[in-house]
């Protein structure tokens, strides 16, 4: 499975405590018109921890239905229980997802051998391409480069999302195996592409899919000067979308634009007033708000 370009880590819009599927459809149409390579429903940005199992599966199914093969769908179906991850991934496969995003098991802190077996069993049992998700700041443990290389020998392990904040890891991974690497941090997209990454699983593209697609296209074609000009324009946005825990700021920003209701489920809550003012100013500076 070829993966290259911008993949949007979709927010899950809520209204009155329920998933707002009308807003989700509008968001997806904006992504497709923005020429993204794919969308990633129900990942970290999609607030997967607070969706019920039925909602989790329904959001994936609705996303596949709305997208209708116009871009790839990488379903967030990871869990810290291997059996649960297999169940969710089989449901995603039945719904028509092209691949699954599998986060490193969190809280239980497995060894590297346990991590290797976890991802291997999911790939083998589901026969759906797997994107590994390395985000030790949330999970407590990294996927070691050596473990990535072991997993890359499985033809169903298609890519790795690198969200550890390390450009050097991209070089290390590409040095030992041929797996596709996708940046997991908007602000590191260009540095990671410069050393071998193939794109980004982006938070910012919820807001600016066309612009992010253009920036990544330029970088992949080798026009780093033009790509850097776009990076500099939107860097304040990349920075401020993490002014509080993701996805609080991006949902607030989408709320400012009128795309969704800025609604969360506890333990997440609304953006603080001071940060809301700062984010609004950044959106105006970047030309997203008038």
N, C-alpha and C positions, 0 to 999 in steps of 0.2 A: 504494500500500500504506500503510494507516494504521498508525502506530506510536505508542503512548502507554502509559505506565505503567512497571512494573518488568520488566526483562529480566535474567535471572540469567546471569552469566558463569560457567558451570559448571566446577567442578574435574573432572579426569579421575582417578577413583580407581584405584590400582594395588594388586595383591596378588601377592607373590612375583614381581615384575618384569613382570607382565602386567596388562592392563586388567581391572579388576574390574567386569564388566557387571552382576552382581547388586547391587553397591553403587550403580552408576550408576542402575539402575532405581529403587531406593529413594529416591535423591536426587531423581530426576525426579518421582516420585509426591508427594514432599513439596512440590516447587515448584508442582505443579498444584493440590494441596489448599490451598496458600498464595495462590492466585489471581494468580500472576504472569501478565503479558501474554505473555511468551515466555522462551525459554532460548537461550543462546548456547554451543553446544559447541565445543570445540577452538579457543578463542581464547587470549589470553595466560594467563588463569587455568586453562585446560585443558591447559597445558604442550605446546602444539602443536610447539615446536621439537624435542622429544625423542620424539615419536610417529613411527613409521614411516609412509610413505604409505598402506600398507594399514590400519594402525590408525586413522589420521586419518579415512579414508573410512568405516571400520566404526563408529567412535564416532558419526559424524554419522548414518549409516543406522540404527543401533540407537536413537539418540535420537528420530529421526523416527517409528520404529516404535512405541516405547513411548509417546510423546506422543499419537500417533493423533489429531491435529487438535484436541487439547484446549487448546493454546496455540500461539503461533508458534514456529518454529525458525529462528534466524538462524545459519547455519553459518559458523564461522571457517574461511575458505578462502583467506586472503591469503598472499602470498609476496613476496620481493624479486625474483623472476623472474616477469615477466608471463605467460609461457607456463605456468609451474607453477601460478600463481594461476588461470588459465583452466581448466586441467585439473582442479584440485581443485574449482573452482566448478561445472563441468559434472557432476562426480561427485556433488556435493551436490545439484544440481538433479535428477539422476536418482534420488537417494534420496528426494526429496520435500521438501527444505528450502524454506522460504518466502522466504528472502533469504540474502545472504552478507555477512559482515563482512570488509571489506578494509582491512588495515593499510597505512599508508604504507610503501613499500619501504624496508627497513632495510639498513644497511651500505654500499650502493652510492651513497647520497646523491644521488638524482636532482634535477635542476632542477625548478622549478614546471611548466614545459612537459612534462617527462618524467612528472611525477606526474599531470598532467592526462591525458596520453595513456594512461598505465598504467590508470587507473581507467575511462576511457572505453572502451578496447578490451575490458576485462573485462566491462563492462556490455553492450556491443554484441554481443560474441561469445557470451555465455552467455544473454542475455535473462532473467537472474534479478536481482531488485531488489538493489541494492548499498547497504550502510551503510558509509560512509567512517569510518575510524578514525584520528583525529588524536592521536598519543601521542609527541611529539618526544623525551621523556625516554628512550624505548626505541629509537626509530628514527633519531634524529639530525637529522631534518628535519621541519618542520611542513608541514601543508597550509595554504597562505596563504588568508586569507579570500577574496581575489579568485579563487583557484583553486576554492574551495568554490562560489562563486557561478557560475563557468563550468560546473562539473560539475552544478550543480543544474538547469541547463537541459535535461539529459538526463532524460527521464521515468523511467528505470530507476534513477537515483540517488535513493534514498528518504530517506536520513537521514545525519547525521554524529554519531559518538560523539566527544565533546569530553573528552579526558583530558590536556589541557595545563595544567590547574590555573588556568584563566583564565575567570572569569565574564564579563569584558568581551568575550571572543570571542563569546559567545552573542549579546550585543547587536549586535556588529558583523556577525555572520552574518545575524541576523534583519533588520538594517537594509538588507541588500543583496539578499536572496533569501528565498524562502518555505520553504526546506528544513527538515525536522524535525530538531531538535537533541536529543540525548540526553546527559545527563551521563555522564562516564566515571569520576567520583570520588564515592563515597558521601557524603563530608563536604560536597560542594558541591551536592548534589541540590537542596536548597531554594533557595539563592541562584540557581542556574541556572534553576529553574522560575519564580522570581519575575521573571525578565527574558525568559522565552519558551521555555525548554526544555520538552519534553513528557514527560520521564521520565528513567530511569537504567538504564544497563547496569551491574549491581551485583555486587560481590564479596560484600558482607555478606549478601545474600539467599540465598546458599548455606546460611546458618545461620538466618536469620529472614525467610523469604519473606512470611509473613502480615503481620508487623509493617511491613516495608518497603512492601508493597502498600498497607496502610492509610495510612501516612505520605504516600505519593505521591498517593493518592486525595484525601486531605484538602487537600494543597497545590494540586492541579489544580482542586479545587472552590473554592479561595480561602480556605479556613480555615487560614491560616498560623499562627495562635496554637496550634491543636491539633497541627498538623504540627510546629511548633517544639518543643513539649513532647516529642514522640517523638524528634526529632532530638537534643535534649539528653540524653535517656535513653541513646540508642545511640551518641552521638558517641565515647565511649571505645572502643567496638568498631570504629567506622569508622577511628579513628586507629591502633589497635593491629593491625589487619589489614594494615598496611603497616610494621610495626615491623622487618621484614626484607622482602626482595623477594617480591612476590606471585608465586605462590600459596603460599609456604612457611607464612605464618601461618594462612591460612584452612584449609589442609589439616591443620595442627596442631590448630586449633580443632575441626574436624569429627572429628578423631581423639579429642579429649577427650570429645566427646559420644557416641562409639561409632558414628558414622555411616559412617566409612571407616577403613581403615588409613592412618596418616600416612606414606605412602610416596612417595618422589620418585625421579626419575632425574637422575643427574649431568648437568650441573654443579650442579643444585639439591640441597640436602641438608637434614637436619632442622633445626628451629628450635633456636637456642642455649638452654642451660639457663636462663639469666637471663631471656631473653625469653619462654621457655615459662612460667615462673612468673608473669611480668607479665601474659601473655595469659590464663592461667587465672584470675587475680584479676579481670581485666576481664570475663571471661565470667560469673563469679559476680556481680559488681557489676551487670551488665545482666540478670541473671535467666535466663541461658542454661544455666548449670551450677548445681546445687544446692549 
